[in-house]
Amino acid sequence: MTTFRTARAVRTTPEGLLWEPSARWVRGRRGEVTVVDSRHPVLVWEPDVPVPLYAFPREDVREDLLRPARNPATGTHTGSRIFYDLQLDGEPLENAAWTFAAPDLAGHIAFEWFGRVGRGLDHWYEEEEEIFIHPRDPHKRVDALASSRHVRVDIDGTPVADTVRPVLLFETGLPTRYYIPREDVRLDLFVPTTNHTGCPYKGTAHYWSWRGDASVPPNVVWSYPDPLPAVGPIKDLLAFYNEAVDITVDGELQERPVTPFSQALERRPRR
């Protein structure tokens, strides 16, 4: 039997950018106007930025909608010097697009995503599926697996959840998240908030905050009422930030992990 191995096609530029070609058909729109339509995009990772973005061959971009930036955002995007304003109806969207300084990517144009800075394209599609926030990293996995582990969650000594039917979500680079059926959570101890966040791998999350007196960051509990198909098993289940609560799994208290969320949680005003 012959085994075929495909090497990761990531390339590095002297500026510290990582990039690789993508086989996905990608379109980007602003309102009803398609600004980019490409079957040959490239994924680009900027230094110290954990998520990728897309850059596109110039011939796949509506360059007639771009104007040299009136106030170029010099110093951003790894030393890029050429920026464009997107000119549609009304005021131009400043610095909505740019070219990287790297010679490897000189023939490509990248775009901001609306959710990141408010000035970019607001609808993106890979094949026929709309995607959100940023492109999904092809080297990252997100798996939602039903389990029979015994999971208990405590806040300042108060039991708030106890289940033997969790769904464990394994996401590359993050701690295991334990999604718990609502019936097994003391949801009366929490209050719903207006906070919503989007994830390109899971969908849009809704949040709850702790009602008690313990020093707990707000929005410590979340749920995906309409998750993306790949993580369908977590629908309507509730998860807690491991970084801020005590989680015991099969009798073993888990260490509170240090993640990119840790500092963000500490910066939020406490109740």
C-alpha positions in Angstrom: 0.0 0.0 0.0 1.4 3.4 -1.0 1.1 6.2 1.6 1.0 9.8 0.2 2.2 12.6 2.4 1.5 16.3 1.7 4.0 18.7 3.2 2.6 21.9 4.6 3.1 24.5 1.9 3.8 27.4 4.2 6.4 29.9 3.0 8.2 32.6 5.0 9.2 36.1 3.9 12.1 38.2 5.3 9.4 40.4 6.9 8.3 37.5 9.1 5.1 36.8 7.2 3.9 33.2 6.7 1.8 32.5 3.7 0.4 29.6 1.7 -1.9 29.1 -1.3 -5.5 28.1 -0.6 -7.6 25.9 -2.9 -10.9 27.5 -1.6 -13.1 29.7 -3.7 -13.4 32.9 -1.7 -15.7 35.9 -2.2 -15.9 39.1 -0.3 -18.7 41.7 -0.4 -19.6 45.0 1.0 -23.3 45.2 1.2 -24.6 43.8 -2.1 -21.4 44.6 -4.1 -18.9 41.8 -4.7 -15.4 43.4 -4.3 -13.3 40.2 -4.6 -14.0 36.9 -6.2 -11.0 34.5 -6.3 -10.2 30.8 -6.8 -6.6 31.5 -6.0 -6.4 33.2 -2.6 -3.5 32.9 -0.3 -3.6 32.7 3.5 -1.3 35.1 5.3 -0.2 35.0 9.0 1.3 38.2 10.3 4.0 38.1 13.0 2.4 37.6 16.5 -1.1 37.4 15.1 -2.6 34.0 15.8 -5.2 34.0 13.1 -4.8 34.2 9.3 -6.2 36.6 6.7 -6.7 36.3 3.0 -4.8 38.1 0.2 -6.0 37.9 -3.4 -4.4 38.3 -6.9 -5.1 41.8 -8.2 -7.0 40.4 -11.2 -9.6 38.9 -8.8 -10.2 42.3 -7.1 -12.5 45.1 -8.2 -9.6 47.6 -8.3 -12.0 50.2 -9.9 -13.5 50.5 -6.4 -10.2 51.2 -4.8 -8.5 54.6 -4.4 -5.1 55.4 -2.9 -5.7 56.0 0.8 -6.1 59.6 1.9 -4.7 58.8 5.3 -2.6 55.6 4.9 -2.3 53.4 8.0 1.5 53.4 7.7 3.2 51.1 10.2 0.4 48.6 10.3 0.2 45.2 8.6 3.9 44.3 8.9 5.4 47.4 7.4 2.9 47.8 4.5 3.2 51.2 2.8 0.4 51.0 0.1 -3.2 51.3 1.4 -6.5 51.8 -0.4 -9.8 53.4 0.5 -12.8 51.5 -0.7 -15.1 53.8 -2.7 -18.7 52.8 -2.8 -21.9 54.9 -2.3 -21.2 57.6 0.2 -18.0 58.1 2.2 -15.0 56.0 1.3 -14.0 53.3 3.7 -10.5 54.3 4.8 -7.7 51.8 4.6 -10.0 48.9 3.8 -7.3 47.3 1.7 -3.6 47.1 1.4 -0.6 45.4 -0.2 2.1 43.7 1.9 5.6 44.9 1.5 6.9 41.4 1.0 7.9 40.8 -2.7 6.3 37.4 -2.6 2.9 39.0 -2.1 3.4 42.1 -4.2 0.8 41.1 -6.7 -1.9 40.5 -4.0 -4.3 42.8 -2.2 -5.6 42.0 1.3 -8.8 43.4 2.9 -10.0 44.2 6.4 -13.0 42.3 7.7 -15.9 44.3 9.0 -16.0 42.7 12.4 -12.3 43.6 13.1 -12.1 47.3 12.5 -15.5 48.3 11.2 -14.2 49.5 7.8 -13.8 46.3 5.7 -15.9 43.9 3.7 -18.9 42.7 5.7 -19.8 39.3 4.0 -17.3 36.6 3.2 -17.8 33.2 1.6 -15.7 30.1 1.2 -17.4 28.1 -1.6 -21.1 28.5 -0.7 -20.7 28.8 3.1 -20.6 32.3 4.7 -17.7 32.7 7.2 -17.2 35.2 9.9 -14.6 37.1 11.9 -11.5 35.8 10.1 -10.6 32.9 7.8 -10.5 29.5 9.4 -6.9 28.2 9.9 -6.5 24.9 7.9 -4.0 23.7 10.5 -6.3 24.1 13.4 -8.8 21.5 14.6 -12.0 21.9 16.6 -13.7 18.7 17.7 -16.9 18.4 19.8 -17.1 14.9 21.4 -19.9 13.5 23.6 -18.5 12.1 26.8 -19.6 10.3 30.0 -17.0 12.0 32.2 -18.2 13.4 35.5 -17.7 17.2 35.4 -18.5 19.5 38.3 -18.1 23.3 38.3 -17.8 25.4 41.4 -17.6 29.2 41.9 -16.1 30.3 45.3 -17.1 26.9 46.8 -20.7 27.0 45.4 -21.6 24.1 43.1 -23.1 25.6 39.9 -23.0 22.6 37.5 -22.8 18.8 37.8 -23.1 16.4 34.9 -22.1 13.0 33.5 -23.1 13.8 30.0 -20.9 16.7 28.9 -19.7 17.4 25.4 -15.9 18.1 25.4 -14.7 20.6 22.9 -11.0 20.2 21.8 -9.7 23.2 20.0 -6.0 23.5 18.9 -4.1 25.9 21.2 -6.9 26.2 23.8 -7.8 24.2 26.9 -10.6 21.7 26.7 -14.0 23.3 27.2 -16.7 21.4 29.0 -20.2 22.0 27.5 -22.9 21.0 30.0 -26.7 20.4 29.4 -28.8 23.2 30.8 -30.7 20.9 33.1 -27.4 20.2 34.9 -26.5 23.9 35.4 -27.8 26.1 38.2 -28.7 28.8 35.7 -30.8 30.6 38.4 -27.4 31.7 39.8 -26.6 33.6 36.7 -28.1 36.5 34.8 -28.1 36.8 31.0 -26.1 39.7 29.5 -26.2 41.5 26.1 -22.7 40.3 25.2 -22.4 38.3 22.0 -19.2 37.2 20.3 -18.5 35.5 17.0 -16.2 32.6 16.3 -15.4 31.4 12.8 -15.3 27.8 14.1 -18.4 27.7 16.3 -20.8 30.5 15.5 -22.2 33.3 17.7 -22.1 32.9 21.5 -24.6 34.3 24.1 -23.4 35.0 27.7 -24.4 35.0 31.4 -22.8 36.6 34.4 -22.6 35.4 38.0 -25.2 36.8 40.4 -23.2 36.2 43.6 -20.7 38.2 45.6 -17.6 36.3 44.6 -15.0 38.2 42.5 -15.9 36.6 39.1 -15.4 38.3 35.7 -18.7 39.0 33.8 -19.8 36.8 31.0 -18.2 33.8 32.6 -20.8 31.4 31.0 -21.7 31.1 27.3 -23.7 29.0 24.9 -24.1 28.6 21.2 -27.9 28.4 20.3 -27.2 28.0 16.6 -23.6 26.5 16.3 -22.0 25.8 13.0 -22.6 22.3 11.7 -19.1 21.1 12.5 -19.7 21.5 16.2 -23.4 20.7 16.3 -23.3 18.7 19.5 -22.7 21.8 21.6 -26.0 23.4 20.6 -27.7 25.0 23.6 -25.1 23.6 26.1 -23.3 25.8 28.6 -19.6 26.3 29.1 -17.6 28.1 31.7 -14.2 29.8 31.4 -11.8 27.3 32.9 -9.6 30.4 33.6 -12.1 31.8 36.1 -13.9 28.9 37.8 -13.1 25.6 39.5 -13.7 22.6 37.3 -13.4 19.0 38.6 -13.3 16.2 36.1 -13.7 12.6 37.3 -12.7 13.7 40.8 -9.6 15.6 39.7 -9.5 19.4 40.1 -8.2 21.0 36.9 -5.6 23.7 37.0 -6.8 27.0 35.8 -5.1 27.5 32.5 -3.4 30.7 31.3 -4.7 31.6 27.9 -5.2 34.7 25.7 -8.5 35.0 27.5 -7.0 35.2 31.0 -5.8 38.8 30.7 -9.0 39.8 28.9 -11.1 38.4 31.8 -9.0 40.2 34.3 -9.4 43.5 32.5 -13.2 43.3 32.5 -15.0 45.2 35.3 -15.9 42.9 38.1 -19.4 42.6 39.6 
